[in-house]
Amino acid sequence: MHTQVGIVGGGPAGMALSHLLHLQGIDSVVLELRSREDVETAVRAGVLENGTAELLRETGVGERMDREGAVHHGIELRFGGRGHRIDMTELTGGRTITVYGQHEVVKDLYRTRLEAGGQIVFEAAAIGLRDLDTSTPKIRFRRGAELDLDAGAIRFHGDTEEEELTCDFVAGCDGFFGVSRPSMPADIRREYVRTYPFGWFGILVEGPPSSEELIYTLHERGFSLVSTRSPEIQRLYFQCDPNDDVANWPDDRIWEELQTRLATQDGWTLQEGNIFQKDIVGMRSFVTEPMQHGRLFLAGDAAHIVPPTGAKGMNLAIADIRVLSRALTEFYSTGQTGLLDAYSETCLRRVWNAQRFSWWMTSMLHRFHDGDDYQYRLQQAELDYVTSSRAAATSLAENYVGLPMEATTGVPAAG
């Protein structure tokens, strides 16, 4: 097989890149480890920055998002039993966020690409990259793959043969555990890691929403978050030990914990419902530098991970893809490599700003295992300042809705 751009990973980064390249007449092949059904039915968080939502609209994949997603104009910061609203739209000159699941974005991209004749090979495991320093890098892969989540291993159906995809460029969009990042020479990679001493216990609930906007809460027992997925499905989280076991949390205990952390002095009520999914998510920050080697370019979780407190994960992946698609378009239209050569430097400026914001939000809203009452009072003072100072609230709002692309990368926002 041969194509212009070989894309490893069919998540939001890989599919957005394939879509943007198609609009510029550039061919690609996407190799996705999971089945289409597995990807589309795995309910994932989705807070879309203003610029991310605009890109989807501008490139023809935002119709269902506008119909089914929820546009939010603010968030609530809750501490000391009181809620304080941050009016993001007013503070940022009209910008908003859209709550629309990551899996829904991928559904829309799959449909759009397949209707346009795009090549997506599902259940295809990339097992190695080679010749990255040449003009014809190659991706080795096998079909019939299945990801065994319990064993953390890839299995294959039948005796499938190894195949090879030859391309001009490789986009590594295959996440933290994929083959792309390890294919970069170890002596040129530098990795920055922070692992947090807590996790998020997340539940999906069938029931009505408790709030029209997201609620971020600091309580003496720890952080909690009220979010939503649809008018019928709600997503709630509370801080927990990352080594805890879901089995230790029957439904009654979960609701008691959430009711305690979210209680307010004005009688606000958390709506309960049928819990149909429980999981524990670890928290970490990760960046690898550089994000490119030869003709391999990393994007999304393959290059960086942020704690979910700042809602930056998918938005950073889309920001990477904006830069990479523009650079590849320049190469194929003019033969120039200036934007490609600057890809890593351009992306990392935005990546590190998002790391800073995510770390700040996480540190402000979570109890640390070695923290004392003094630190807790400092966190309360920080929240009091953020919610009482227009300058501080504006800084939070600007970062949360997403800084304009040109502000952090020099790349215009238009797709």
C-alpha positions, 0 to 999 in steps of 0.5 A: 500500500502507498499513500501520501500521509500514513496516519497511525491512530483513528482517534480525534487527532488522526481523523481530524488530520485525515479530514483536513488533508482531504479538503486540501487534496492530500491522500491519507490512510488511517490505521486504527487498532480498534473496531469502529463500533468499539471507538464509537461506543466508548463514551468519552469526555468532551469539552470543546474549546471555542476554536475547536468547535469553530474548526469543526463547523468551518470544515463541514463536520459540525452540524450534529455538534450544533444540533446535539451539543450544549453551548456553555457560557460559564462554569461554576467554582464551588468552595466553602459551600457556595458557588461562584459563576465565571462568565466566560462569554462576557470575560472573553468577548463572546467566546464559549465552550461546547460540551460534546463527547469526544466519541461523538466528534470521532463518529462525525469524522468517520462518517464524513471521511467514509462518505468521501471515500477515505481509507480507514483500516479498522482492527489494524495494529501498527507494529513498527515504523522504519525508514523515518529518515528517508523520503519513503517512511514505512508503517508495518501493520497487521489486520485482525487486531483486537485490544484486550483491555484486561490483559493490556495486550493486542491479539490477532484473529487468525493467521494474519500476515504483516503488511507495509504502508509506504508513505511520504510522511507518518503522523503518529496519533496512536496515543501514549501506548502506541508505537510512534513515540518509541520509534523516535531514537531514545537519545533525541527524546526528552520526556517530562512526567508528573504523576499525581497522588490522586485519581478521579472516580467517574460515573455515568448516570441515567438521569436529568442534569443537576446544573446547566453548566459544569461545577468544579468543587473544592471540599475538605474531602477532595475535588468533585465535578458535575458535568453532562453528556446529554439531557439524559446522561450525566457524568460526575467525578470525585477525587479518590485514591488512584489505587482504589477499587471500583468494587469498594464503592456501591451506589449508595456510598457514591451518592453520599460522597457526592452529596457531601462534597457538593452540598451548598448553603442555599439548598442546591440539590444533586439529581441522582439516577441509575449509575450504569458505568464506574471507573477510576482514572489516574492523573498525570502530566506528560510531554515529550520533546521534540514532537518530530523526527525525520518524517514522523510527526507526533500529535495528541496523546502520543506527544502529551497528556494533561490532567482532565481538570483543565479540559485540554486533552482533545483540544490540544490534539486538534491544535496539533493537527491544525499546525500539521495539516497547514505544514503538509499543505505548504509542502505539497503545494510549494515544496517548502518545508519551513512549517514542517521543520518548525512543527515541534517548536510551534506546537510545544508553545501551546502544549506547555501553556496548556500544561501550565493551566491544567496543573494550576487548575488541578493544584487549586482544586484537589487535596494532596495526600501530604497537604495540611490545613494550611495548604487547604486554606491557601487553596480557598484563598486562591479560589476567593481571589479568582472569583472576586478579581476580574483580572484573575477570572478573565485569565481563567476564562481565556485559558478555559475557552481556549487561547486563539491559535495565533496567540500560542503558535503563530498559526491563524485560527482558520482551518 
